[in-house]
Amino acid sequence: MTERPADPVPQPRLHPGTVASIFALALLLAAAWRWSNMLLLGFGAILVAIALRAGASFLHERLGLGIKAGVVACALAVALVIAGIVAWAGPLISDQFRQLVGSLPAAWDQVNAWLSDSPVGQFLERRIETASQNGEAPAGGLPSIFGYVTGTLTTVVGGAANLVLLVTVAIFLALNAPTYRNGALRLVSLSYRDRARQIADELGRSLGRWMAGQALDMLLVALATGLGLWLLDVPLALVLGLIAGLTNFIPYVGPFLSGIPAVLFALTQGFDLAIYVALLFVVIQQVEGNMLMPLIQRFAADLPPALTVLAIVAFGSLFGFAGIVLATPLLLVSIILVKRIYVEDVLGDRQGD
């Protein structure tokens, strides 16, 4: 009796819809990577629009002003404040910058003298000389620093243009926020549209609370820094305090961005004052990070510090300086999306936060 041949094992086949979905997802990811700068600019515009809408809502509740009129009023108020600061501090900054450039050679000599007398400095100097001889590092001193200035002019101009574009887009978004929100939700399938609306509302509320807490933190840091620099008799204490408050938007990196110009301006008055200014920034940031920010995060967004640092490194390596600036709100959005879409909807874990 002959044995019946075994039935062939059916080979799995991809459904045409699955193939199309995979192709569309890959195309979407490629487009997002190609247009990452535009998407980051749009995300920044959304943050500014949320702030403008919050200000407009405050004016609507207190003064009865319409939302669109409130958005315009908030934008004009910010523009007038910036223009007033530039008109008042512009000549002072120009004069202090000339003094700074004139004092840099003497400050450089002081640094070299300190390095020559310090064992650590002597070690670093030998390492730099060895690297220069081997072609591993460019030789040169102070003149090489000025060489970087001309190479950054194009970046500065491009950044200014992007800033103008970001503000313009933000104003349009703030003026007609419901229209853009409903238009984006219509791209979602009807079966998931209600869920998408819930997540979009949560994202808006969380970003709004985070920006409110960040604004309070920036204000307090600006006041503390400006007052401390004024007590130390540092030139342009108010302007440097404002810079410290604005750059505090970037956690961990912002203090360095604001501390460098403050220390440089302090060098116009002496090397010792520059040391005191550096210590002032260290103290303020320690108080802000260990006391002030935890209190603010109780009613704002509480982001894990380890994830925040990793987000700054990750988004910075992917998108450059723009990724560093927007790393924290991008992390907040990512946490909410993973929690709501993957943990709750895919895994079915709805046990609460």
Secondary structure, DSSP 8 states (H G I E B T S, - for coil): ---------------HHHHHHHHHHHHHHHHHHHTHHHHHHHHHHHHHHHHHHHHHHHHHHHH---HHHHHHHHHHHHHHHHHHHHHHHHHHHHHHHHHHHHHHHHHHHHHHHHHHHSHHHHHHHHHHHHHHHTTSS---SHHHHHHHHHHTHHHHHHHHHHHHHHHHHHHHHHHTHHHHHHHHHTTS-HHHHHHHHHHHHHHHHHHHHHHHHHHHHHHHHHHHHHHHHHHTT-TTHHHHHHHHHHHTTSTTTHHHHHHHHHHHHHHTT-HHHHHHHHHHHHHHHHHIIIIIHHHHTTTS----HHHHHHHHHHHHHHHTHHHHHTHHHHHHHHHHHIIIIIIIIIS---S--
